[in-house]
Amino acid sequence: MLVAYASPSFQESYKASGTQARSIAGGFEADVTLLALEGDVKKLVKAGLVKEEWSRQPYDGMVTRSIVVLGTREGNPKEIQDFEDLTRPHVKVLYPNPKTSGGAQWDINAIYLRCRLETV
């Protein structure tokens, strides 16, 4: 039997994770959101929208295994392959502010772990 479903609708938001969490806690209706930091989810717990035990689920509440990706200019003219390449002279890095970007905080963890693995 074929079941017809209504087409989903999307409202895009490019705001920071914390801003989205505050919007939802303040009454913005969202069926799905992707938040970067535990503190953002805790805002939804405090608002009564997410269960207190959200992080005691399988995978500790994580739903993805995102990776950090290095984006380069077309054709990768400086042949950047790894974090170490970012330290070379004349390589300019555009990086988000870790005080306002959850993704930037995860990036710092990735860079730190990579450096630790190279010193082992």
N, C-alpha and C positions, 0 to 999 in steps of 0.2 A: 504494500500500500504506500503510495506517495503522499507525503505530508507537506503542505505548503506553509512556509514560515514567512512572516513579514520581513522585509529587508531591514537590516540593522541601520541605525543612523549613527554618525560619528560627529562629535564636536571636538576638534583638535585644540590642544592647548600646549603652548611651548613655554609655559611658566615653570618656575622651579618647583621641585617636589613639595617643599614646605608650603608654598603658595597654594598648590592644588589641595593639599591636605586641609589647610585653613578654609579654603572655599567650600570643600565638601562638609567639613565640620560646621560651617556657617549656614548650610542649607542647600548648597548646589547639589542637584541630583545627578549622581553618576553610578552606573552599574559596574563599571570597571575603571580602575586607575592603576597606574604603575608608579610606585613611590620608591625613592632612592635610599632613604634612611629609616632606621628603626624609630627615631623620634617622630617622624612624620606619621607613621602608623599609630604610634601612641596617642597622637592628637585625635585620631579617629576612635581609638579605644575610649579616651576620655569623653568624647562626644556620644558614646554609646552606640557607635556604628560598626565597630569591630569587636569581636569577643576578646576578652582579656587573655585567653590562652592561644592567641593566634600564632605565637612563635613556638609553641610546644607541639606543633603539627609536624608531620614528616618534612624533612629538609629545613627545619627551624624557621618556617615561614617564607623561605626563599622560593620563588617560582621560576627562576631562570638562572642560567650559568653564563651570564654576560661576560664578554671578554673586552679587554681594552684594545682598541684598534688605532694604529698610527696612520693618519691620512697624510698624503704628500701631494705636491703639485703634480699635474699631469705628466706622466712619463717618469716620475721620480728622479729628476735630474741630479739630485745630490745623493742618490743611491742609499737612502735611509732604510735600514732593515731592522733595527733594534733600538732599545732605549739608549744604549751607549752611543749610538750615532747622533743622538740629540745633543751631546756634549761637544761635538766638533765645532771648530771655529766657523763662523758664517752660516750656521744653521739657526734660523729663527723659529721659535716655538710659540704658537698661539695657544694659550691654556686658560681654562675657566678658573674663576676664583673659588678655591676650596671652602671659603667661608659662606658662599652662597650656592654652591653647586654640589649636590650629593654625588653626581657622577665624577666630579673632580676629586672628591674624597676617596672614592673607590680607585680612581687612577693612581693616587698617591700610594695606596696599598699595593697596587700592582707593580709600580716602579720599585717600591721598597723591597717587595718579595723577590723581584728579579735581581736586584743588587745583592740581596742576601744569598740567593742561590749561586751567584757567581763567585762569592767569597768562600763558599763551603768547599 
